[in-house]
Amino acid sequence: MGYRIIAHPFVFYVTFKRINGRLTCGMSKPGSGRTIESGLESSIRTITAKRESLLSPLASISADALRRHNRKPEDIRTPYSRDTDRIIHTRAYTRYIDKTQVFSLVENDHITHRVIHVQLVSKIARTIARSLRLNEDLIEAIALGHDIGHIPYGHFGEKCLSEICEQYGIGKFFHNVQSVQFLDKIEDCDLTMQVLDGILCHNGESDDVKISPEPCPGWLDFDKKVQDNAEGRRTKAPMTLEGCVVKFADTIAYIGRDLQDAREVGLIGAAMQIPRECEETLGSTNPEIINTLIYDLLESSDTEDIGCISYSQDVEAALISLRAFSRIHIYENRKLTSEREKVKRMYVTLFVTCLEDLENEVRDAKIFTDFINTNWISQDYLQSATCAELARDFIAGMTDRYFAKRYEECVIPRRVEGKFP
């Protein structure tokens, strides 16, 4: 006979059995066939607390975690580990699979897509965190969620959508703000402030060579921070050292990898070398650059007393030079930018079409069937969003392939086979 109790996010039953003459108590999940010994959850929490006691005194621990709603009790996972699970089960995370990193219009299976990039950031950041005695669970959640707001055709797509949003009076578009929008508003994951803050603050790594955390006392302060970012104001640093690490790991993950990808697709020839000062300081290949940047960060950062994440001056100078080289020879390379006017027209066409479908209540339009009328979108968000904001968020969530398909439907007349249905 079992008594129903709530000891987990799921329902469990207390079970009793006699072993060697002694009565023992446990918990079982209905239909699972498995038994969880009484006190196991408490033991796991104790082990977690012991593990966290070994972290730096400036690291973020589970007791620091702040949620906006706290709809569900915490379980055997740490709050930050639970956030990772929530992120990877979102629809927005699933769409990483077909969002390109830099080379949006290049068909090559061996270049970096967004889904690979966030995994690289996570791995690099956790390596750094382990060495500096920071919280790896928090690092992983921030890293895996930090690019969820990226949109079709990378940073140029972001520029296109931002111009349109300004024209329609809903402000500029920034992918870091959009990441928070997807996770905190649209899918309403109730993530901790520490994770959302790290995701919000990852933007602008090119200017960061030394960062110290800046506190964010509460949700009103965080919401203001989001609004400041949405209005284009460079705001405070992340509230945690872990958030600072992810900012650096983002650069470490892409700076050498973009060179590797550029060589893979023939954008940079085998004979073209990076600047000598970069090669002498950082190395010339992606593995060498990653190794140099991680070790320099470990040697230059302080997570015990002052609380900062930093590069040395020599590495900082070499990194600035390498970024300048990549901007000229990769990101602004004519071979890569020649189709941009077409991409811009695609954005305008799709945005206008979405608005018209909303205003005319075309219920079989994709913005209704694939977005508004789905069961994974927050009703609070739907009730508060304007038509322009709905169009923005729908387009921002598209993969490159889905974006192109929707555009084709807008401009290519639909043919009827045989007779009209």
C-alpha positions in Angstrom: 0.0 0.0 0.0 1.4 3.4 -0.9 0.6 6.9 0.3 0.7 9.7 -2.3 3.2 12.4 -1.6 4.7 15.3 -3.5 8.5 15.0 -3.2 9.6 15.9 -6.7 8.3 17.6 -9.8 6.4 14.3 -10.4 4.1 12.2 -8.2 5.7 9.5 -6.1 4.4 6.8 -3.7 5.9 5.9 -0.4 6.6 2.2 -0.4 7.5 -0.2 2.5 9.4 -3.5 2.3 11.0 -5.8 4.8 14.7 -6.7 4.3 16.4 -9.1 6.7 13.7 -8.5 9.3 14.0 -4.7 9.0 11.2 -2.4 7.6 12.6 0.0 5.0 10.9 3.0 3.4 11.4 4.3 -0.1 9.7 6.3 -2.9 8.6 5.0 -6.3 7.3 6.7 -9.4 3.9 5.1 -10.5 4.5 2.8 -13.4 8.3 3.2 -13.3 9.2 0.0 -11.6 12.0 1.9 -9.8 12.4 2.8 -6.2 14.1 5.8 -4.8 15.4 5.3 -1.2 14.1 7.8 1.3 16.5 10.6 2.0 18.3 10.2 -1.4 17.2 13.7 -2.5 18.5 15.2 0.7 21.8 13.3 0.3 22.2 14.6 -3.2 21.6 18.1 -2.0 24.3 17.6 0.6 26.8 16.4 -2.0 26.0 19.4 -4.2 26.5 21.8 -1.3 29.9 20.1 -0.5 30.9 20.4 -4.2 29.9 24.0 -4.3 31.9 24.7 -1.1 35.0 23.9 -3.1 34.3 26.7 -5.6 35.9 30.1 -5.5 34.4 32.4 -2.8 33.4 34.7 -5.7 31.6 32.0 -7.7 27.8 31.8 -8.0 26.3 29.0 -6.0 22.8 27.4 -6.0 21.7 29.5 -3.0 22.2 32.7 -5.1 19.8 31.6 -7.8 16.8 33.9 -8.3 13.7 33.0 -10.3 11.0 35.4 -11.4 8.0 33.0 -10.7 9.2 29.8 -8.9 6.3 27.9 -10.3 7.8 24.5 -9.5 9.9 23.3 -6.5 13.5 22.7 -7.1 14.7 19.0 -7.4 17.9 17.1 -7.3 19.4 19.2 -10.1 21.0 22.5 -9.2 18.9 25.5 -10.3 21.4 26.3 -13.1 21.5 22.7 -14.3 17.7 22.8 -14.4 17.9 26.0 -16.5 20.1 24.1 -19.0 17.5 21.4 -19.3 14.8 24.0 -19.8 16.8 25.7 -22.5 17.6 22.6 -24.5 14.0 21.6 -24.5 12.7 24.9 -26.0 11.6 25.2 -29.6 14.1 28.1 -30.0 17.0 25.8 -29.0 15.9 23.2 -31.6 16.1 25.8 -34.3 19.9 26.2 -33.8 20.3 23.3 -36.1 19.8 25.3 -39.3 21.1 28.7 -38.3 24.5 29.5 -39.9 27.3 31.2 -38.1 29.1 33.3 -40.8 28.8 31.6 -44.2 25.0 31.8 -44.7 24.9 31.1 -48.4 27.6 28.4 -48.6 26.7 24.8 -48.9 29.4 22.9 -47.1 28.9 20.3 -44.3 32.2 21.0 -42.7 31.7 24.7 -41.6 30.4 25.9 -38.3 26.6 26.3 -37.8 25.2 28.0 -34.8 24.5 24.7 -33.0 28.1 23.8 -33.2 29.2 27.2 -32.1 27.2 27.2 -28.8 28.6 23.7 -28.0 32.2 25.0 -28.5 31.4 28.0 -26.3 30.0 25.8 -23.6 33.0 23.4 -23.7 35.6 26.2 -23.7 33.8 28.1 -20.9 33.5 25.0 -18.7 37.2 24.3 -19.1 38.0 27.8 -18.0 35.4 27.6 -15.1 36.8 24.3 -13.8 40.3 25.8 -13.7 39.2 29.0 -12.0 36.8 27.2 -9.6 33.7 28.7 -11.0 30.2 27.2 -11.4 30.1 25.0 -14.5 26.3 24.5 -14.3 25.7 28.2 -14.6 28.4 28.4 -17.4 26.7 25.7 -19.4 23.2 27.3 -19.2 24.5 30.7 -20.3 26.6 29.3 -23.1 23.9 27.1 -24.6 21.3 29.9 -24.5 23.5 32.8 -25.5 22.8 32.8 -29.3 19.1 31.7 -29.3 18.1 35.2 -30.5 20.3 35.0 -33.7 18.2 35.2 -36.9 18.5 34.0 -40.5 21.7 35.2 -42.3 23.6 36.0 -39.2 24.7 39.6 -38.2 23.6 41.0 -41.6 20.1 39.6 -41.1 20.1 41.3 -37.7 21.0 44.6 -39.3 18.2 44.2 -41.9 15.5 43.3 -39.3 16.7 46.1 -37.0 16.1 48.7 -39.7 12.6 47.4 -40.4 11.7 47.4 -36.7 12.8 51.0 -36.4 10.6 51.9 -39.4 7.6 50.3 -37.7 8.2 52.0 -34.3 9.2 49.1 -32.2 12.9 50.0 -31.7 16.1 48.4 -32.8 16.7 44.7 -33.0 19.6 43.1 -31.0 20.0 39.3 -30.9 21.1 39.3 -27.3 17.8 41.0 -26.3 15.9 38.6 -28.5 17.5 35.7 -26.8 16.0 36.9 -23.5 12.7 37.6 -25.3 12.5 34.0 -26.5 13.4 32.4 -23.2 11.8 34.8 -20.7 8.7 36.0 -22.5 7.7 33.9 -25.6 8.4 30.5 -24.1 8.4 31.7 -20.5 10.9 29.2 -19.2 11.2 30.9 -15.7 15.0 30.8 -15.9 17.2 32.2 -13.1 18.2 35.8 -13.3 21.9 34.8 -13.3 21.4 32.8 -16.5 19.3 35.4 -18.3 21.7 38.1 -17.3 24.7 36.1 -18.8 22.8 35.6 -22.0 21.9 39.3 -22.2 25.4 40.5 -21.5 27.3 38.2 -23.9 27.0 40.8 -26.7 29.9 43.1 -27.5 32.9 40.8 -26.9 35.1 42.7 -29.3 35.6 45.5 -26.8 36.1 43.3 -23.7 39.7 42.6 -22.6 39.1 42.8 -18.8 35.7 42.5 -17.1 34.6 42.5 -13.5 31.0 41.5 -12.5 28.5 44.3 -11.6 25.6 43.4 -9.3 22.0 43.3 -10.4 20.0 43.4 -7.2 16.6 42.4 -8.4 14.1 41.8 -11.3 13.3 45.5 -11.7 17.0 46.2 -12.2 17.3 43.3 -14.6 14.3 44.5 -16.7 15.8 47.9 -16.9 19.0 46.4 -18.1 17.1 44.6 -20.8 15.4 47.8 -21.8 18.7 49.7 -21.9 20.1 47.0 -24.2 17.0 47.1 -26.4 17.6 50.9 -26.8 21.2 50.4 -27.9 22.8 51.5 -24.7 25.9 49.5 -23.7 25.1 48.5 -20.2 26.7 47.0 -17.2 28.9 43.9 -17.2 27.4 40.5 -16.3 26.3 40.1 -12.7 28.5 36.9 -12.3 32.0 35.9 -13.0 30.5 33.0 -14.9 28.8 35.4 -17.3 32.1 37.2 -17.8 33.7 33.9 -18.7 31.1 33.1 -21.4 31.8 36.5 -23.0 35.4 35.6 -23.4 34.7 32.0 -24.4 32.4 33.3 -27.2 35.4 35.0 -28.8 37.7 32.1 -28.2 35.3 29.8 -29.9 34.8 31.8 -33.1 38.0 33.8 -33.7 40.1 30.8 -34.9 37.2 28.8 -36.1 36.2 31.5 -38.5 39.7 31.4 -40.0 39.4 27.6 -40.3 36.0 27.9 -42.0 37.2 30.7 -44.3 40.0 28.4 -45.5 37.6 25.5 -45.9 35.4 27.4 -48.3 38.2 29.1 -50.2 37.6 32.6 -48.9 41.2 32.8 -47.6 43.8 31.1 -49.8 46.5 28.8 -48.5 49.1 31.4 -49.2 47.4 34.2 -47.2 48.8 34.4 -43.7 47.4 36.2 -40.7 49.4 39.2 -39.4 52.9 38.2 -38.1 52.2 39.6 -34.6 49.1 37.5 -34.4 50.9 34.3 -35.5 53.8 34.9 -33.1 51.6 35.6 -30.1 48.5 33.5 -30.7 49.5 30.8 -33.3 48.2 30.3 -36.8 45.7 27.5 -36.5 42.4 27.2 -34.6 43.7 24.7 -32.0 46.8 26.9 -31.3 44.7 30.1 -31.0 42.2 28.4 -28.6 45.0 27.0 -26.5 46.8 30.3 -26.3 43.7 32.3 -25.4 42.6 29.9 -22.7 46.0 29.7 -21.0 46.4 33.4 -21.1 43.0 34.0 -19.6 43.8 31.5 -16.8 47.0 33.3 -16.0 45.6 36.9 -16.2 42.3 36.4 -14.4 41.5 36.7 -10.7 38.6 34.8 -9.3 39.8 34.7 -5.7 40.2 38.3 -4.5 39.5 41.1 -7.0 37.1 39.1 -9.2 37.9 39.8 -12.9 38.4 37.9 -16.2 41.1 39.3 -18.3 43.7 38.8 -21.1 47.3 40.0 -20.9 48.3 43.1 -22.8 50.3 41.2 -25.5 47.4 38.8 -26.2 44.9 41.7 -26.1 46.9 43.5 -28.8 47.2 40.4 -31.0 43.5 39.6 -30.7 42.5 43.1 -31.7 44.8 42.8 -34.8 43.3 39.4 -35.6 39.8 40.7 -35.4 40.7 43.6 -37.8 42.2 41.0 -40.2 39.1 38.8 -40.1 36.8 41.8 -40.6 38.5 42.8 -43.8 39.2 39.3 -45.3 36.2 37.4 -44.0 33.2 39.3 -42.7 33.4 42.1 -45.3 34.8 40.0 -48.1 33.0 40.8 -51.4 32.5 37.1 -52.1 30.5 36.9 -48.9 28.6 40.1 -49.1 27.6 40.2 -52.8 24.0 38.8 -52.1 23.2 41.2 -49.3 20.7 43.4 -51.2 18.7 40.3 -52.1 18.6 39.3 -48.4 17.5 42.8 -47.4 14.6 42.6 -49.9 13.7 39.2 -48.5 13.4 40.6 -45.0 11.2 43.5 -46.1 8.9 41.3 -48.1 8.5 38.8 -45.3 7.9 41.4 -42.6 5.2 43.2 -44.7 3.5 39.9 -45.6 3.4 38.9 -41.9 1.9 42.2 -40.9 -0.8 42.0 -43.6 -1.7 38.4 -42.6 -2.1 39.6 -39.0 -4.1 42.7 -39.8 -6.4 40.7 -42.1 -6.6 37.7 -39.7 -5.5 35.2 -42.4 -5.8 32.2 -40.0 -4.2 29.7 -42.3 -1.1 31.9 -42.7 2.1 30.5 -41.3 2.4 33.2 -38.7 -0.8 31.8 -37.2 -0.3 28.1 -37.8 3.4 27.9 -36.9 3.6 30.6 -34.3 0.6 32.2 -32.7 -1.7 29.2 -32.5 0.9 26.7 -31.2 0.7 25.3 -27.7 4.3 26.4 -26.7 3.9 30.1 -26.7 3.0 32.1 -23.6 -0.5 33.5 -23.6 0.7 36.5 -21.6 3.1 37.3 -24.4 0.5 36.9 -27.1 -1.9 39.2 -25.3 0.7 42.0 -24.8 2.6 41.9 -28.2 1.7 44.3 -31.0 1.4 43.0 -34.6 4.8 44.4 -35.5 6.3 42.7 -32.5 4.7 39.4 -33.4 6.0 39.7 -37.0 9.5 40.5 -35.6 9.5 37.6 -33.2 8.2 35.1 -35.8 10.9 36.1 -38.3 13.6 36.2 -35.7 12.9 32.6 -34.8 13.1 31.3 -38.3 15.9 29.0 -39.5 17.7 30.0 -42.7 15.9 27.3 -44.7 12.4 28.1 -43.3 13.0 31.8 -44.0 13.9 31.1 -47.6 10.8 28.8 -48.0 8.5 31.4 -46.6 9.9 34.0 -48.9 9.4 31.8 -52.0 5.7 31.5 -51.0 5.5 35.3 -50.9 6.9 35.9 -54.4 6.3 32.8 -56.5 2.7 32.3 -57.6 1.1 29.1 -56.4 0.2 26.6 -59.1 -2.9 24.4 -59.2 -2.6 20.8 -60.3 -5.5 19.8 -62.5 -8.4 21.6 -60.9 -9.0 23.9 -57.9 -9.6 22.1 -54.6 
